[in-house]
Amino acid sequence: MALGKGILAADESISTMSKRLQQADVEPTAESRRRYRELLATAPALSESVSGIIFCDETLRQTFSDGRPFAEAVRSLGILPGIKVDIGAKPCPGLPGETITEGLDGLPERLAEYAQMGAAFAKWRAVYSITDDSPSYGAIRANANALARYAAACQEAGVVPIVEPEVLMDGVHTLGECRDVTSEVQTAVRAELALLHVDLAGIVLKPNMVIEGDGCAHRSAPEQIAETTVDVLRAWPGDLAGVAFLSGGQSPERATANLEAMQSHHTPWPLTFSFGRALVSPALTAWHGDPERVEAGQAALLERVAANGAAARRRAELQSA
């Protein structure tokens, strides 16, 4: 991981991206999705704060307007291309109301193809909801095992795995409840990674920040979120390559403030960002499909990227204070 740089998550599925385009009054076509992803990737000097971009399968198979494949084009801009390889969270048999992320069937062959296309890293997301009776032990272990199998397959294919166990913000749970569930989830993930001999020095962990549910009456301060999040993360060995937080539905400003607060804590691994909505939503709103507003969309993206890059780079300053 490049110090002071993060990862841009532009890997929304076709259905999710189409819905967001419609909300911005943009026709939800493959060409619209292509133009939007090219707008993001070609933002001037994006590589100053972003070291990698995660794409979905559709985008990795598309080309820039000049005909170059996305993977080749972003590498020429000093950014590594990545690929989301899971196919989403599906209802888990035997666990009503809970999900298991699918996509393991044929994964080694797909990884080999993606590597040949130029992908340097991959991503797999598991999701866990906090309710009165979830996540269950079964859902925690099943998803942890899938994450580990994915990570092992990536390392065999020579692709760096981003391991993303996300405890969702949806709900009325407290910060303490999120802490307990996040700790249990990450403990299970570590155990499954160890069983499959995954090299932690060759993975990036993409966890949720420990934060109260979006329906909780009490709003935690950045310093409290940072302290609680890092306390949970301290169970990870020092040889972990790095931690790149997801934004998880936080507002762009709150996600940045929480990321900056993390930097005052001494950890053996860098703490940076792998944000999606917190970076790209302002860009989509500013662009809304207008060819004359590409620069406005890119400016909105760069504003958020620069803010998060600056937050990540404050690590040395805050720790020496």
Secondary structure as UniProt FT lines:
FT   TURN            3..4
FT   STRAND          6..9
FT   HELIX           14..23
FT   TURN            24..25
FT   HELIX           30..41
FT   TURN            44..45
FT   HELIX           46..48
FT   STRAND          50..55
FT   HELIX           57..60
FT   TURN            65..66
FT   HELIX           70..76
FT   TURN            77..78
FT   STRAND          80..84
FT   STRAND          89..91
FT   TURN            93..94
FT   TURN            96..97
FT   STRAND          99..101
FT   TURN            105..106
FT   HELIX           107..117
FT   STRAND          121..128
FT   TURN            132..133
FT   HELIX           137..157
FT   STRAND          160..167
FT   HELIX           175..195
FT   TURN            196..197
FT   HELIX           200..202
FT   STRAND          204..205
FT   TURN            214..215
FT   HELIX           222..233
FT   TURN            234..235
FT   TURN            238..239
FT   STRAND          242..245
FT   TURN            248..249
FT   HELIX           252..262
FT   TURN            263..264
FT   STRAND          271..273
FT   HELIX           277..287
FT   TURN            288..289
FT   HELIX           291..293
FT   HELIX           294..313
FT   HELIX           315..320
//
